[in-house]
Amino acid sequence: MRIAFLSAEMAPYAHVGGLGDVARWLPEALAAGGDEVAAFLPRYDVLRGDPPITEIASGVTVPGFGEVGVARLEHDGAADLYLIDAPEWFARGAVYPDDGDDHLRYSCFTASVIAACEVLDWVPDVFHANDFHTALLPLQTVAAGLPWAAVPVVLTIHNLAFQGAFPMADAPRMGLAGREALIVPAGDDWGNALASGILGADLVTTVSPTYAREILTPEQGMDLDEVLLEREADLVGILNGIGEEWDPATDPWIEHNYDLSAAGEKWRNRDALREELGLEGEPVPVLGVVSRLTDQKGFDLFEETVVPLVLHRAAQLAVVGTGSPEIEAMFESLAEEHPGWVAYRRAFDIGLGHRIEAGADLFLMPSRFEPCGLNQMYSMTYGTIPVVRRTGGLNDTVEPWNGAARTGTGFTFGDYDTPSFAAALGEALDVFADREAWQVLVRNAMAGDWSWTPRAAEYRGAYGRAISARAMRSA
């Protein structure tokens, strides 16, 4: 199958969030399975790592946006990676500059991908668009005429909160002339890119089965629940996977490598983490947090749940992350008030994130909502037991511990409140005190397969559904 994959970001070259991780690993997993994959990314002026780039074409005309270039980013992977070179739109000193013209920037990108495919003399069997940045692709392919109008589009929602509102006056320049009736309004004289893409795509996916159900409700639908309900039959939840860099057996960021057959080596990483962060060598569990510090992640529950554990010297806390100034201040104060028991690093520190995943005993993710989540998968792979709320991908990945059956991979709770979170933490500490049970739990967690290979197979099935749906409509 020939797959064109469009993304506004991609690790490690332009990496901001979870979309970047998916864009790095899903095309590779598809290509490794035999598909012909071309991934497309804007040529930002802030691409990391100074990657080698081969120019393919210049002066490619894109209606409404002038001329762009097409280049190939040379890398060791199986998927081809192409860059759209449009300095006016992507040389802004940041992947996501706050310039107020994202609708034009990314309309240029999607229109340029169609033009790039023409230059490459390559027509995909399916386009895979991601988030609001590329959500208007279904309308643009139709406007481009054959053969592009015949290519089905799969749209994946990674972040429903960002929907891409744009002024309708710009629709003609965006390649949407004559398609105005297909644009979902976002207020007077404004259009909603994501909503329009949801209705226009041949199939819509999101990043976990539970989240696919949750976004059909007013509580989590971000005002698009009614639009999504129109596509309920064509809405599929597919879990994300984790990349090859998250493997305790080969991880270069941690001091002591280990795997399921040598899980005991994990405890040496706990000792190393304590030494690095200045935590006391006490016989209590280390609670880990590696996160963006936002309200979504449930940190407002910590004061009445996690802090008492620290006060009573029942657990230590290791945190790395940046975000809300109020949440940063909370962790800074805790670290100052409880030296040797709380450590906080206000940073985006990849290496420390790996060492916390390897060295902590428990990982805390009491999220209000979590479309998929990756850290709970990292944690289980490293034998660090997650404590999570049953929402989104957390519900789909963490199996609650059953002491009688010796099954499960973590601890979960339902209601978003302090008693529920506290109860889950209490259960976790009780099991931690039972060394035999804890070793079984750690081995259960490490035995899971969170690689991209099975996810790629599910996406292949989604592409097949989209192709069949388009064929039926065309018949």
C-alpha positions, 0 to 999 in steps of 0.5 A: 500500500502507498501511504502519504503521511502528513504531520506538522511535527516529527521527532526528533527533528521537530518535536513538541508533543505526542504527535511528533512521536507518532509521526516518527514511529508509525511511518517506520512501522508501516514501511517495515511491514512492507508498505511504501510510505512517504512522510511529509513535514514542513522544512522549519528553520529550527529542525534539530540535529542538522540532518542531511537534506537532498534538494528534489525540486524548487519553484514548484507552483502552489496556487494561492501560495506561490512557489515552494521547494521539495527536499528529502531528509536523509535518514536510516529509516525505511520510510521516505521523509520529504520536506516542504520548503516554504520559508515565508511560512516555516522559517519563523524560529519555532515549530509553532510560532504564535503569529495568528496565521496557522490556517495559511501556514498549514494550508500551504503545507497540505496543498504543497504535499499534493504538488510534491506528489505530482513532482515525485510522480507518485499517487498514494493509495491513501492520505493520512492527515493528522490534527487540525494542521492537515485536517482540510486535506479532504477538501483540498484533494477534491478541489485539486481534481483527479487523481487526487480527488479519488484518493481517500483521506484518513484523519487522526485526532491527537488533540481535540482541543486545537481545532484551527479556526480560520476566517472564511475570507481566506478560504479561496486562498486556502484552496477551498473556493467552491467548497465553502458549503463543506466548511463547518462554521466556528462562529460568524465568518469563521470556519473550523478546520478540524470539524470540517476535516472530521466530516470530510475524511473517509475515516476518522481515528483517534489515539485510543478506543476509550477516548474514541467513545469519550469524545462523543460526549459533551464532557469531553467532546470539546464542542465537537461531540455533535460533529463526531456523532455524525461520524460515529460509525467511521470513528476508530480508536487505535492506541499509540505505541512507543518507540525503540528508544524506550527499552531498558535493555538498551537505553543509553540514558540509564546507568544499569540496563536490564530486561524481564530476565534480569528485572532485579537490576532495576533496583540499582537504577533506583539507587542511582536516581536517589543519588542523582536527585539527592533523595535519602536511601530509605526503604520506601517507594519512589513516586515518579512524575515526568510530565507537562505540568498542566491542569489536565494531568491531575496535579490538583489532587496531589496536596491531599494524597501525595503530600501526606505520604511525603509528610509521613515519610511513607514515600519519596517523590521525583518530578521533572517537567515544566508548565503552569507556574502555579504547579511548578511553584508547588513542586519547588516548595515541596522540594524546599520543604522536604529535602531528601524526600522530594526532588523537582527539576524544572526542565524538559530533560529527556535523560532524566525522564528516562532515569525516573522511568527506570528508577521510580517504583510507581508512576503517577498519572491521575489525569482528568483526561488522557487521549492516549498517554505514553508515560504509562507504557514507558513505565510498564516497559521499565517495570515502574508501576503506574497509578492512573485514572481510568480515562482514555488510553490509560483505561485501555493500557493499564490492567488493575492489579488483582491480588488473588489472581496475581494479574494486572499491571498497575493501579487504577481509579475512576472518579476524579477526586482525592478519595479515589486517588488516595485509595489507589495509592494506598493499595499500591503501597500495600502491594509494594510492602509485599515483596513477592507480590510486587515482583509478580506485578513488575514482571506482569508490567514488563511483559507487555508489548507496546511496540508500534508493530501491532498498531501499524497493523491496525492502521493498515486495517483503517486504511483499507476501510477508507479505501473501500468507503471511497470506492463505494461512494464512487461506484 
